[in-house]
Amino acid sequence: MMATPPRPAGAARAAVNAAAILTREIEQRLLAPAVDAVTSDGRKQRWARHKQARRTELILGTMEAVRALGPDVGMDEIAGHVGVSKTVLYRYFTDKNDLATAVSEAFIQTTVLPGLNEALTEELDDFELVRTVIGVYVRTVAQDPNLYRYSVATEHADPGTLAAAIRVFSGAIESTLHSRLTDREAEPGGAATWAFVMIGGVELTVGRWLDDPWVDADQLADELTMLLWGGIAGVIQSGGSTTEFAAAPPRIAPILPEEEA
């Protein structure tokens, strides 16, 4: 296997830029409902800004309610925890699913993405980058399980929000894989596929682990890293070519009968 080259600063910036561009969709979806069509009327502009600020306050308050009361918290409990009436919540959100969607988007924006972007901008070799990104995700979820369940794994979770988040994560990881494969003069065409496999596998595993934590968070991150790094190493060894990989797949020693062992 080729020696790991230093991480180019340009590749780091490209990865972060890819994530930033894709997150604009989430930001717009988070803030847009709070703003009416604004004319040159100064009073209407001030009211729109007030509504946006108030909506953001209620989203943050709901996040704290979910952390404290659990992912199955109801609107009455949320309102009581935030210190408003349920009528106030319905003034800014059409229903419970609308509020849950806004919370999901805020959770992704304020909790998950900052750690991912920070990991992608560090000067890490390939193995440490994979290990760090997985560790960031696992530990973020482990530290905020109620919000994760509320945002992703409950009946209130919005499929569109999750799909947008996956686009963000996969875009950043795909950009990083593409840059690093290109630096090695390997074929980068499978970067999107491998990015989705990494995200989907990690997300599914972490969701199941929250329900039945069979190991601690650090061990889970290391086990996921072992599997994903093994796949990445195979990709690099074959130059990113599915043809070369199929012609000479990585071999493992066969299991011999006991009498021949």
C-alpha positions as CSV (number, residue, x, y, z in Angstrom):
1,M,0.0,0.0,0.0
2,M,1.3,3.4,-0.8
3,A,2.5,5.7,2.0
4,T,0.0,8.1,3.2
5,P,0.7,11.6,1.9
6,P,0.2,14.7,4.0
7,R,-3.4,16.0,3.9
8,P,-3.5,18.9,1.4
9,A,-5.0,22.1,2.7
10,G,-6.9,22.4,-0.5
11,A,-8.7,19.1,0.0
12,A,-9.7,20.1,3.5
13,R,-11.2,23.4,2.2
14,A,-13.0,21.5,-0.6
15,A,-14.6,19.1,1.9
16,V,-15.7,21.9,4.2
17,N,-17.0,24.0,1.3
18,A,-19.0,21.0,0.0
19,A,-20.6,20.7,3.4
20,A,-21.3,24.4,3.7
21,I,-23.0,24.6,0.3
22,L,-25.2,21.7,1.2
23,T,-26.1,22.9,4.6
24,R,-27.6,26.1,3.2
25,E,-30.7,24.1,2.3
26,I,-31.1,23.1,5.9
27,E,-30.6,26.7,7.1
28,Q,-33.2,28.0,4.6
29,R,-35.7,25.4,5.7
30,L,-35.0,26.2,9.3
31,L,-35.5,30.0,9.1
32,A,-37.8,30.5,6.1
33,P,-41.1,29.6,7.9
34,A,-40.5,32.4,10.3
35,V,-40.4,35.1,7.7
36,D,-43.4,36.4,5.9
37,A,-43.1,38.1,2.5
38,V,-41.3,41.3,3.5
39,T,-42.0,44.6,1.7
40,S,-40.4,48.0,2.2
41,D,-42.7,48.5,5.2
42,G,-40.3,48.9,8.1
43,R,-42.8,47.7,10.7
44,K,-43.3,44.5,8.7
45,Q,-39.6,43.9,8.5
46,R,-39.2,44.3,12.2
47,W,-42.1,41.9,12.8
48,A,-40.5,39.4,10.5
49,R,-37.2,39.6,12.4
50,H,-39.1,39.3,15.7
51,K,-40.9,36.2,14.5
52,Q,-37.6,34.7,13.3
53,A,-35.9,35.4,16.6
54,R,-38.9,34.1,18.6
55,R,-39.1,30.9,16.5
56,T,-35.4,30.3,17.1
57,E,-35.9,30.7,20.9
58,L,-38.7,28.2,20.9
59,I,-36.6,25.7,18.9
60,L,-33.7,26.0,21.3
61,G,-36.1,25.7,24.2
62,T,-37.7,22.6,22.7
63,M,-34.2,21.0,22.3
64,E,-33.6,21.5,26.1
65,A,-37.1,20.0,26.8
66,V,-36.2,16.9,24.7
67,R,-32.9,16.6,26.5
68,A,-34.6,16.7,29.8
69,L,-37.8,14.9,29.2
70,G,-37.0,12.4,26.5
71,P,-37.7,11.9,22.8
72,D,-41.4,11.0,23.3
73,V,-42.2,14.4,24.9
74,G,-45.5,15.9,24.0
75,M,-46.5,19.5,23.1
76,D,-48.0,20.2,26.5
77,E,-44.8,19.1,28.2
78,I,-42.6,21.1,25.8
79,A,-44.7,24.2,26.4
80,G,-44.5,23.8,30.2
81,H,-40.7,23.2,30.1
82,V,-40.2,26.3,27.8
83,G,-42.5,28.4,29.9
84,V,-45.1,29.3,27.3
85,S,-48.6,28.1,26.4
86,K,-49.2,25.5,23.8
87,T,-51.1,28.2,21.8
88,V,-47.8,30.1,21.5
89,L,-46.1,27.0,20.0
90,Y,-48.8,26.6,17.5
91,R,-48.5,30.3,16.6
92,Y,-45.0,29.6,15.2
93,F,-45.3,25.9,14.2
94,T,-48.2,24.4,12.4
95,D,-48.2,21.1,14.4
96,K,-45.9,18.8,16.4
97,N,-44.2,17.5,13.2
98,D,-43.4,21.0,12.1
99,L,-41.7,21.7,15.4
100,A,-39.9,18.3,15.4
101,T,-38.6,19.1,11.9
102,A,-37.2,22.4,13.0
103,V,-35.6,20.8,16.0
104,S,-34.1,18.1,13.8
105,E,-32.6,20.7,11.5
106,A,-31.2,22.7,14.4
107,F,-29.7,19.6,16.0
108,I,-27.9,18.8,12.8
109,Q,-26.7,22.4,12.3
110,T,-25.6,23.1,15.8
111,T,-24.4,19.8,17.1
112,V,-23.4,17.3,14.4
113,L,-22.0,19.4,11.6
114,P,-19.6,21.5,13.7
115,G,-17.8,18.4,14.8
116,L,-17.7,16.9,11.4
117,N,-16.3,20.1,9.8
118,E,-13.7,20.4,12.5
119,A,-12.5,16.9,11.8
120,L,-12.3,17.4,8.1
121,T,-10.1,20.5,8.5
122,E,-7.6,18.9,10.8
123,E,-4.2,17.8,9.3
124,L,-4.7,14.1,9.7
125,D,-3.5,11.1,7.7
126,D,-6.1,8.9,6.1
127,F,-6.5,6.4,8.9
128,E,-6.8,9.1,11.6
129,L,-9.3,11.0,9.5
130,V,-11.6,8.0,9.2
131,R,-11.2,7.2,12.9
132,T,-11.8,10.8,13.9
133,V,-14.9,11.4,11.8
134,I,-16.5,8.2,13.1
135,G,-15.5,9.0,16.7
136,V,-17.0,12.5,16.4
137,Y,-20.3,11.1,15.2
138,V,-20.5,8.2,17.7
139,R,-19.6,10.4,20.7
140,T,-22.0,13.2,19.6
141,V,-24.9,10.8,19.5
142,A,-23.8,9.2,22.8
143,Q,-23.7,12.6,24.5
144,D,-27.1,13.7,23.2
145,P,-29.2,10.5,22.8
146,N,-32.6,12.0,23.4
147,L,-32.2,14.7,20.7
148,Y,-30.8,12.1,18.3
149,R,-33.8,9.8,18.8
150,Y,-36.2,12.8,18.5
151,S,-34.5,14.0,15.3
152,V,-33.9,10.7,13.6
153,A,-35.4,7.6,15.2
154,T,-38.9,8.6,16.3
155,E,-42.2,8.9,14.6
156,H,-41.8,12.6,14.5
157,A,-38.6,12.5,12.5
158,D,-39.0,14.1,9.1
159,P,-37.6,11.9,6.3
160,G,-36.8,15.1,4.4
161,T,-34.6,16.4,7.2
162,L,-32.7,13.1,7.4
163,A,-32.3,13.0,3.7
164,A,-30.9,16.5,3.7
165,A,-28.5,15.6,6.5
166,I,-27.3,12.6,4.6
167,R,-26.6,14.8,1.6
168,V,-24.6,17.1,3.8
169,F,-22.5,14.3,5.3
170,S,-22.1,12.3,2.1
171,G,-21.1,15.5,0.2
172,A,-18.4,16.3,2.6
173,I,-17.1,12.7,2.8
174,E,-17.4,12.2,-0.9
175,S,-15.3,15.3,-1.6
176,T,-12.6,14.1,0.8
177,L,-12.5,10.6,-0.7
178,H,-12.4,12.1,-4.2
179,S,-9.5,14.4,-3.3
180,R,-7.5,11.7,-1.6
181,L,-8.0,9.1,-4.3
182,T,-7.1,11.7,-7.0
183,D,-3.9,12.6,-5.1
184,R,-2.9,8.9,-5.3
185,E,-3.8,8.8,-9.1
186,A,-6.5,6.3,-8.2
187,E,-10.0,6.2,-9.9
188,P,-12.3,8.4,-7.7
189,G,-15.6,7.4,-9.5
190,G,-16.9,5.3,-6.6
191,A,-16.5,8.1,-4.0
192,A,-20.2,8.8,-3.8
193,T,-21.1,5.1,-3.3
194,W,-18.5,4.6,-0.6
195,A,-19.6,7.8,1.2
196,F,-23.2,6.6,1.4
197,V,-22.1,3.2,2.6
198,M,-20.0,4.7,5.3
199,I,-22.8,7.0,6.5
200,G,-25.6,4.5,6.2
201,G,-23.6,1.8,8.0
202,V,-22.5,4.0,10.8
203,E,-26.0,5.6,11.3
204,L,-27.8,2.3,11.4
205,T,-25.3,0.8,13.8
206,V,-25.3,3.7,16.1
207,G,-29.1,3.8,16.2
208,R,-29.3,0.2,17.2
209,W,-26.5,0.6,19.7
210,L,-28.4,3.3,21.5
211,D,-31.2,0.8,22.2
212,D,-28.8,-1.9,23.3
213,P,-25.2,-0.5,24.0
214,W,-23.2,-3.8,23.8
215,V,-19.9,-1.9,24.1
216,D,-18.9,1.6,25.2
217,A,-18.8,4.5,22.7
218,D,-15.0,4.4,22.1
219,Q,-15.1,0.7,21.4
220,L,-18.0,1.1,19.0
221,A,-16.1,3.8,17.1
222,D,-13.0,1.6,16.9
223,E,-15.0,-1.4,15.6
224,L,-16.7,0.7,13.0
225,T,-13.3,2.2,12.0
226,M,-11.8,-1.3,11.7
227,L,-14.5,-2.4,9.2
228,L,-14.5,0.9,7.2
229,W,-10.8,1.3,7.0
230,G,-10.4,-2.3,5.8
231,G,-12.7,-1.4,2.9
232,I,-10.9,1.8,2.2
233,A,-7.6,0.1,2.2
234,G,-9.0,-2.4,-0.4
235,V,-10.2,0.4,-2.6
236,I,-6.8,2.1,-2.5
237,Q,-4.9,-1.1,-3.1
238,S,-6.9,-1.7,-6.3
239,G,-6.4,1.9,-7.4
240,G,-10.1,2.6,-7.1
241,S,-10.9,0.2,-10.0
242,T,-13.7,-2.3,-9.5
243,T,-12.2,-4.3,-12.4
244,E,-8.8,-4.6,-10.7
245,F,-10.4,-5.3,-7.4
246,A,-12.5,-8.2,-8.8
247,A,-9.5,-9.6,-10.6
248,A,-7.3,-9.6,-7.5
249,P,-9.4,-9.2,-4.4
250,P,-7.6,-9.0,-1.0
251,R,-7.1,-12.6,0.2
252,I,-7.6,-14.0,3.7
253,A,-6.1,-17.3,4.9
254,P,-8.4,-20.3,4.6
255,I,-9.6,-22.1,7.7
256,L,-7.8,-25.5,7.8
257,P,-9.3,-28.7,9.2
258,E,-8.0,-29.3,12.7
259,E,-5.9,-32.3,11.6
260,E,-4.1,-30.0,9.1
261,A,-3.7,-27.1,11.5
